[in-house]
């Protein structure tokens, strides 16, 4: 699907759309297995679906934390998912060089929250022509994200989205200010709520981020009630064994029930 067509589909869906998948490509077979399961659920519920997995994790607390299986293998794996299931793909990028590399394989380039003010990165992502999904920095107000949107648009790309993933509250907690959803929607872009990362408990002494997955449904329902355009969440067949962010992921076999509830809530609010 072309970038304008995909962007139009996501912007004008009667239902919310979903960006979901594991945190990172852990091996060459797992992404297709997870994507197949999610696609089946989304087809049943008529939810537009974008498969998410980072091909490389650059922002790790510890030097020996798992960061990926190799860029080329991971990107090729994501492309195989896209071709096998006919689903669009979103992945994170961290540098100008990565923007041009990843754009050859995926449909949406995601700017991590820590990097949302990096002008050269935003400009490079924009110039690839791919959809650019910018995560709101944990340290920024919703209103200030208009400048990130402007950087992409002024670089010649109108296909931009914003994602809220919580705001730092002290050193080891995040909160979601739901007032930020309509504030960011003033930019005339789709606004997504990142459910699972908003429930992280970062900066642990162990060097491994904690989380509160029991609150996933609560946070997701609140986001739908406020009127988010899309939902972002990370899911895994066995979060306890995930190689990254397992503490805040949704167990894959719980996804169907969660999305069914969210679809019903969305319909009741229309």
ABEGO torsion letter per residue (X at the ends): XBAAAAAAAAAABABBBBBBEBABBABAAAAAAAAAAAAAAAAAAGBBBBBBBBABBABBABAABBAEAEAAAAAAAAAAAAAAAGBBBBBBBABAAAAAAAAAABABBBBBAAAAABAAAAAAAAAAGBBBBBBBBAABBAAAAAAAAAAAAAAGBABBBBBBAEBBBEAABBBBBAAAAAAAAAAGBBBBBBAAAAABBBGBAAGBBBBBAAAAAAAAAAAAAAGBABBBBBBBABAAABABGAAABBBAAAAAAAAAAAAAAAAAAX
